[in-house]
Each structure stands twice: as structure tokens, then as C-alpha cells.
Amino acid sequence: MFLTVVLLLVGIALVLLGADKLTDGATGLARRFNVTEMVIGLTVVAFGTSLPEFVTSFMSALKGSSEISIGNIVGSNTFNVLMIVGCSALASPIIISKSTIHKDIPFAILATSSLIVVSLDVVLDGGQFENLISRTDGLMLLGFFAVFMFYTFSIARNKDGASEQPQALQIAPMSYGRIFLYVILGLAGLVFGGNLFVDAATEIALSMGVSETVVGLTLVAAGTSLPELATSIVAAKKGSSAIAIGNVVGSNIFNIFFVMGFCATVSPMPVGSISYFDLGLMLLSILILWCFSYTKRTIERWEGGVMVAVYLVYLAYLIHQA
């Protein structure tokens, strides 16, 4: 068991280091093309910090642990909104742009609703009915992802959208050689770390008699969301609200449309024991974010505290159920 825990920690460390270096490299490249801060938050940073979820979910799907894979996505998206936005707001109130309220967050609500809908598909397998996210569902989610990317790049061409963004982070230009090195090291850390993490988490779950669903919703979800947490809190403290909120909203969209869509397309995924309560809370969390965004177009510290409290109650519920 001790060795398994060590491998789990090594896996987390590699995933976090990989995500950090890959995000730095990708952000450096985006800066060289003079892309706006909100677009960086929605795409480059969101994709970079979502890669741990992608690698972990994909590895889990290949190993037949679909409950960890789906639980990772559902748990990460809930954690992203309630804990990451909540903690970021506690660190510094988050200013929300009009385009985020009227376009970006509604797109995240669409993504969340789409995952719930495809999770309701029922098939007959081995004489029993079970919920399954099929290849058709996966292709549909990937189609939505293509629409999201088209929309996001249209923002990059919109001067009005760019003018809404807070002042960008002051980052010195990065050489192409350094960018390439960071991307390669980042990918290597994510792949090897994700593999170690999935194996160790599954073994711990089985040895403790805890279901893979609970492990996916808590341990794996929180572990793969640490890059988002660190990125958003640092961005909020530096006054870059667009990166902080864009990172979370973009990551949630990436997790559902790209990660879940890709994994389901490669291998259809049984929903397992992911409950309607888990799915419902994921949707409720993004609706809470949407509602709080309308209050002076700012998520205040007390609102961040409410979001963190809601997640802690949910975590206590999961532990009690386990």
C-alpha cells in the first residue's frame, strides 16, 4: 500500500508539472501571436489545465475503468466551479465581462446539459439495462466542441470583445526553443503521470472497498483540477479576472465536449453508478456561477465563500455515502 501511495503522489506531481510546463509553453506561443487574454483563458490555458483530465479519463477508459473516467469529468467540473472560482473569489473578487455572462457561461451550461442528456441513453448489455455514452454521443459532443472553437476564434477577431478584457499579464516573450521544450516536457509528464495516477487510484479504491465512482468524483477529480486551481487563484491575485474565469469556464467546456467526446468515440463508456444527484449538482454549480455573475458583474468574496461551502457539503455527502 505504501508503494501505491508513493506512485499516486509521483503521478500527481508529474501531471501537475506537465500541465504547468505545457501551459507555459502554449501561453508563450499564444502571446507571440498577440491573442487577447480572454481567448487565452478560454483556449490555451483552459486546454493546458484540462490535459490532466484528458489523460486521466482517456487512460481510465482504455483500462476499462469508465466510472473513474466519467467521475473525473463530473467531479472536476463541479470542483472547478465551486472550489476554484470560490477560492479565487475569496482571494480577490472576480470581475466578469458582459460577453462571459451572455455567451461563455451559457455555452458551459449547454455543455453540462449535453453531458446529462447523453448520460440518459439506456442500452441492453448482458441481459441488463445500463446507461451508456455511445460513440454517436461522443461524436455529437466533438461536434459541439468544433462549434465552440469556431466561436472562440471569432472572439479573437472581435475588437470590441478584446477591449472588454482587463490588462493582460505582463509576460516576457519566450523563445521558440523554450516553447518547444516546455510542450514536449509537459506532454511527457502528463502521459506518464496520468498512467501512474490512474493505476494507483484504482488499486487504492479496490483495497479500501471504496467504489471507483467515489474515487473519480473526489480524489481523481480534485487531483486533476489542481492546475486550474493554481492558475485561477494566481490570475485572480494578479488582477487578471479574464484568465481566472476563462480558465474555469473553458476547462469545463473542454472536459465535456472534447475529453468526454473523444473518450466515448474511442470506447463507449458505461455511466455506472454516477448518480443523477452528481450530475444535477454539476449543473447547479454552473447555474450558481451564472447567477452570481449578474451581481454587479463581480463574484464577491461572500459569494465565493458560499460556493466553497456548497462543495464542502457535497464532499461530506460523498464521504458519508462511501
C-alpha positions in Angstrom: 0.0 0.0 0.0 2.9 2.4 0.8 4.4 2.0 -2.6 1.0 2.6 -4.2 0.6 5.8 -2.3 4.1 6.9 -3.4 3.2 6.1 -7.0 -0.1 8.1 -6.6 1.9 11.1 -5.3 4.5 10.8 -8.1 1.7 10.6 -10.6 0.1 13.8 -9.3 3.4 15.6 -9.3 4.2 14.6 -12.9 0.7 15.6 -14.0 0.9 19.0 -12.3 4.5 19.6 -13.6 3.5 18.5 -17.1 0.4 20.8 -17.1 2.4 23.7 -15.8 5.1 23.4 -18.4 2.7 22.7 -21.3 0.6 25.7 -20.3 3.6 28.0 -20.1 4.8 26.9 -23.5 1.4 27.2 -25.1 0.8 30.6 -23.5 4.2 31.8 -24.7 3.3 30.8 -28.2 -0.1 32.5 -28.0 1.5 35.7 -26.7 3.7 35.8 -29.8 0.6 35.8 -31.9 -0.9 38.6 -29.8 -4.1 36.8 -28.8 -6.4 38.5 -26.2 -6.4 37.5 -22.6 -9.9 36.1 -22.6 -9.2 33.9 -25.6 -6.1 32.6 -23.9 -8.1 31.8 -20.8 -10.9 30.0 -22.8 -8.5 28.1 -25.1 -4.8 27.9 -24.4 -4.9 28.0 -20.6 -8.1 26.0 -20.4 -6.8 23.3 -22.7 -3.5 23.1 -20.9 -5.0 22.8 -17.4 -7.6 20.3 -18.8 -5.0 18.0 -20.2 -4.7 16.1 -16.8 -8.4 15.4 -17.0 -8.0 14.3 -20.6 -5.0 12.0 -20.0 -6.6 10.5 -16.8 -10.0 10.0 -18.4 -8.5 8.5 -21.5 -6.2 6.1 -19.6 -9.1 5.1 -17.4 -11.3 4.4 -20.4 -8.6 2.3 -22.1 -8.2 0.3 -18.9 -11.9 -0.3 -18.6 -12.4 2.0 -15.6 -15.1 4.1 -17.1 -16.5 5.1 -13.7 -13.2 6.8 -12.8 -13.2 8.4 -16.3 -16.8 9.8 -16.1 -16.5 10.5 -12.4 -13.3 12.5 -13.1 -15.2 14.8 -15.6 -18.3 15.3 -13.4 -16.2 15.8 -10.3 -13.7 18.1 -11.9 -16.3 20.3 -13.4 -18.1 20.6 -10.1 -14.8 21.2 -8.3 -13.8 23.8 -11.0 -16.8 26.0 -10.4 -17.5 25.7 -6.7 -14.0 25.4 -5.3 -11.7 27.1 -7.9 -14.0 30.1 -8.6 -14.9 30.1 -4.9 -11.3 30.1 -3.7 -10.3 32.6 -6.4 -13.1 35.0 -5.3 -12.0 34.6 -1.7 -8.5 35.6 -2.7 -9.7 38.6 -4.8 -13.2 39.5 -6.2 -13.5 38.3 -9.8 -14.8 40.8 -12.4 -17.0 39.2 -15.1 -17.2 40.7 -18.6 -20.6 41.1 -20.4 -19.6 38.6 -23.1 -18.7 36.0 -20.4 -22.2 36.4 -18.8 -24.1 36.4 -22.0 -22.1 34.0 -24.2 -19.3 32.0 -22.4 -21.2 30.8 -19.3 -24.3 29.9 -21.3 -22.1 27.8 -23.5 -20.8 26.0 -20.4 -24.4 25.4 -19.3 -25.1 23.9 -22.8 -22.1 21.6 -22.4 -23.2 20.5 -18.9 -26.8 19.9 -20.1 -25.5 17.9 -23.1 -23.5 15.6 -20.8 -26.6 14.9 -18.7 -28.7 14.2 -21.8 -26.2 11.7 -23.3 -25.8 10.0 -19.9 -29.5 9.2 -20.0 -29.1 6.8 -23.0 -30.1 3.3 -22.0 -28.9 0.1 -23.7 -29.3 -3.6 -23.1 -26.0 -5.2 -22.1 -25.7 -8.8 -20.9 -29.4 -9.0 -20.2 -29.3 -5.8 -18.1 -30.2 -2.3 -19.0 -27.5 0.3 -18.3 -26.8 3.9 -19.1 -24.1 4.3 -21.8 -22.4 7.2 -23.5 -22.1 5.8 -27.0 -19.8 6.6 -29.9 -22.7 8.6 -31.5 -22.9 10.6 -28.3 -19.1 11.2 -28.4 -19.2 12.4 -32.0 -22.0 14.8 -31.1 -20.0 16.2 -28.2 -17.0 16.6 -30.5 -19.3 18.5 -33.0 -20.2 20.9 -30.2 -16.5 21.3 -29.4 -15.8 22.3 -33.1 -18.6 25.0 -32.8 -17.1 26.2 -29.5 -13.7 26.6 -31.1 -15.2 28.5 -34.1 -17.0 30.8 -31.7 -13.9 31.4 -29.6 -11.7 32.3 -32.6 -14.4 34.6 -33.8 -13.9 36.4 -30.4 -10.2 36.8 -31.2 -11.2 38.7 -34.4 -13.7 40.9 -32.4 -12.0 44.2 -31.4 -15.0 45.0 -29.1 -14.6 41.7 -27.2 -10.9 42.4 -26.8 -11.5 45.8 -25.4 -13.5 44.4 -22.6 -10.6 42.4 -21.2 -8.6 43.6 -18.2 -5.0 44.4 -18.7 -3.1 41.4 -19.8 -0.4 39.7 -17.6 3.0 41.1 -18.4 5.0 38.2 -19.6 8.3 38.5 -21.4 8.5 37.0 -24.9 9.5 33.3 -24.8 11.9 31.8 -27.3 10.6 29.2 -29.7 13.2 26.7 -28.5 12.0 27.1 -24.9 8.3 26.9 -26.0 9.1 23.6 -27.8 11.0 22.2 -24.8 8.1 23.1 -22.4 5.5 21.5 -24.7 7.5 18.2 -25.0 8.2 18.0 -21.3 4.6 18.9 -20.5 3.2 16.2 -22.7 5.6 13.6 -21.3 4.8 14.5 -17.7 1.0 14.3 -18.4 1.2 10.9 -20.1 3.4 9.1 -17.6 1.9 10.9 -14.6 -1.7 10.2 -15.7 -0.9 6.5 -16.2 0.6 6.2 -12.7 -2.2 8.2 -11.1 -5.0 6.0 -12.6 -3.3 2.7 -11.7 -2.6 3.8 -8.1 -6.1 5.4 -7.6 -7.8 2.3 -8.8 -5.7 0.0 -6.6 -6.4 2.2 -3.5 -10.1 2.2 -4.2 -10.3 -1.6 -4.5 -8.1 -2.2 -1.4 -10.3 0.2 0.7 -13.6 -1.1 -0.6 -14.5 2.3 -2.0 -16.2 2.4 -5.4 -14.4 3.8 -8.4 -17.2 6.3 -8.8 -16.4 7.9 -5.4 -12.7 7.9 -6.2 -13.3 9.5 -9.6 -15.6 12.2 -8.1 -13.3 13.2 -5.3 -9.6 12.1 -5.3 -9.1 11.9 -9.1 -11.3 15.0 -9.8 -9.5 17.2 -7.2 -6.0 15.9 -8.3 -6.5 16.7 -11.9 -8.1 20.1 -11.2 -5.1 21.3 -9.2 -3.7 23.1 -12.3 -6.9 25.0 -12.7 -7.0 25.9 -9.0 -3.4 27.2 -9.0 -3.8 29.1 -12.3 -7.1 30.8 -11.4 -6.0 31.9 -7.9 -2.7 33.3 -9.2 -4.5 35.1 -12.0 -7.2 36.5 -9.7 -4.5 37.8 -7.3 -2.7 39.5 -10.2 -6.0 41.1 -11.3 -6.4 39.0 -14.4 -10.0 38.1 -13.9 -10.4 37.1 -17.6 -7.9 34.4 -17.3 -9.2 33.2 -13.9 -12.8 32.9 -15.1 -12.0 31.9 -18.7 -9.8 29.1 -17.4 -12.7 27.6 -15.4 -15.4 28.1 -18.0 -13.1 26.9 -20.8 -11.9 23.9 -18.9 -15.5 22.8 -18.2 -16.4 23.0 -21.8 -13.2 21.2 -22.9 -13.8 18.5 -20.3 -17.2 17.7 -21.7 -17.1 18.4 -25.4 -13.5 17.3 -26.1 -12.4 15.0 -23.3 -15.7 13.1 -22.9 -16.4 13.3 -26.6 -13.0 11.9 -27.6 -13.1 9.1 -24.9 -16.6 8.0 -25.8 -15.8 8.0 -29.5 -12.8 5.8 -28.9 -14.6 3.5 -26.5 -18.3 3.7 -25.5 -18.5 4.4 -21.7 -21.0 2.9 -19.2 -22.1 5.6 -16.8 -22.0 3.1 -13.9 -23.0 4.5 -10.5 -22.7 8.2 -11.3 -26.0 9.4 -9.9 -28.5 12.0 -11.1 -27.6 13.9 -7.9 -23.9 14.1 -9.0 -25.0 15.2 -12.5 -27.6 17.6 -11.1 -25.1 19.3 -8.8 -22.7 19.8 -11.7 -25.4 21.7 -13.5 -26.4 23.6 -10.4 -22.8 24.7 -9.8 -22.6 26.4 -13.2 -26.1 28.0 -12.7 -24.9 29.4 -9.3 -21.8 30.9 -11.1 -24.1 32.4 -13.7 -26.4 33.9 -11.1 -23.6 35.3 -9.0 -22.0 36.8 -12.2 -25.0 39.1 -12.5 -24.5 40.8 -9.1 -22.6 43.9 -10.1 -20.8 41.7 -12.8 -18.5 40.7 -9.9 -18.2 37.5 -7.8 -17.7 38.9 -4.4 -15.8 37.3 -1.5 -19.0 36.2 0.3 -20.3 34.6 -2.9 -17.0 32.7 -3.2 -17.5 31.6 0.4 -21.0 30.3 -0.4 -19.6 28.3 -3.4 -16.9 26.7 -1.3 -19.4 25.8 1.4 -21.7 24.1 -1.1 -18.8 22.0 -2.3 -17.7 21.0 1.2 -21.3 19.9 2.0 -21.2 17.8 -1.2 -17.9 16.3 -0.3 -19.1 15.4 3.1 -22.1 13.7 1.5 -19.9 11.6 -0.8 -17.7 10.5 2.1 -20.8 9.6 4.1 -22.2 7.6 1.1 -18.9 5.8 0.7 
